[in-house]
Amino acid sequence: MQILEFEKPIYKMQEKIEELKKLSADTNMDYNDEIKKLENQTQEYKKELYESLEPYQKLQIARHPQRPNFFDYVHFMCEDFIELHGDRAGCDDRAIIGGVAEIEGKSVMLIGTQKGKTTKENLEYNFGMPQPQGYRKALRLFEHASKFNLPIITLVDTMGAYPGMQAEQTGQGIAIAVNLKEMAKLEVPVIAVITGEGCSGGALGLAVANKVMILEHAYYTVISPEGCASILWRDANMAREAANALKITGKDLLKYNIVDEVIKEPTGGAHYNPEAMAQELKKSLLNALDEYKNMSPQELKDDRYNKFRRMGVFAQ
């Protein structure tokens, strides 16, 4: 497991505990009291640390290479998943995966961005950065779900849409814009979850939803802190200050009505216990599906419209 800089004191404490256990075994001396005391101190320190993280530290957890990805959540949450490929125009962007899934007996359309955990996987999934054909594939699946009355769930974890020349030449901006427009008109419930990184229009292109949820250590922002720092201060090293100013984490997003629910993660982050994280996410998703199941198509569209009208705080 990759250790983040601010986590190093925890591992030093754990190393001390292991040293005492080894010493106790080698010398037949009783260090149980000291070990128990250190274990309690470590747990208290971990609890306090992860409950008081600053935005830039949460951002590091959201970007952790072992953080659960789309297929991890499919594995732990779904009884069945049938992937549907392609945008029906000759392309199948692997940065966006989607298909029909079954969660606790409920049929849904599950769509999300996919990151890899190895270099080979990241190359296959383009580091989770979709191209226009990915958004067109997602739109095809949105329309399919609406036609067959399937609730839509999107799982978003992307540093943004792919910024390459080819993506721009093939209509990156218009592909995202069309998704925003068409998602607003869908006649089925749409639930979006920011599971890691939620950056810019690349994330919003899958998140025009009735309910937007975010994991405890994920972030959702119009621009990455590094990008913001490069614009405001001409220095990407000011990313920590930018992260604080942007209000990108669950607590602030909830305050400004950008998200509707913050889902707690296992201590240390979702990557420490992906299965427990998936089960917690599944509970929230099932509750949300129940919340919207009796709404008419027009009520769902009105609810989505009103949600986005409530966003933000306006000062005179």
Number of C-alpha atoms within 10 A of each C-alpha: 8 8 10 11 9 12 15 11 13 17 12 12 16 16 12 15 20 13 13 19 17 12 14 15 12 9 8 9 11 13 14 12 9 13 19 12 11 17 16 12 14 19 13 11 15 16 13 11 16 18 12 10 13 14 24 19 18 23 23 17 22 26 17 19 16 17 20 26 23 22 16 14 19 17 13 16 22 18 13 15 20 12 13 17 18 20 19 11 9 7 14 18 22 23 26 30 24 27 17 19 23 17 18 13 10 13 17 20 26 30 26 27 28 29 26 22 15 12 11 10 14 16 14 16 20 20 22 28 24 26 29 24 25 27 26 24 23 29 22 17 23 27 17 14 22 20 12 10 16 22 22 23 26 25 28 30 29 28 23 23 25 20 13 10 9 12 17 14 10 13 14 24 16 13 19 24 16 14 22 19 12 14 23 20 18 23 22 27 30 29 23 26 28 30 30 29 26 29 23 17 19 27 28 22 22 30 26 25 27 24 24 23 26 30 24 23 28 28 28 29 21 17 19 23 26 18 16 21 20 16 11 11 12 12 13 16 13 17 19 17 15 24 25 14 12 17 17 26 25 27 14 13 22 17 14 15 17 22 23 16 19 21 19 16 21 16 15 16 22 26 21 16 15 20 18 15 22 21 14 17 21 18 13 16 19 13 10 18 19 9 12 19 12 11 14 13 16 13 15 23 22 14 19 21 16 12 19 15 10 11 15 12 8 5 4 2
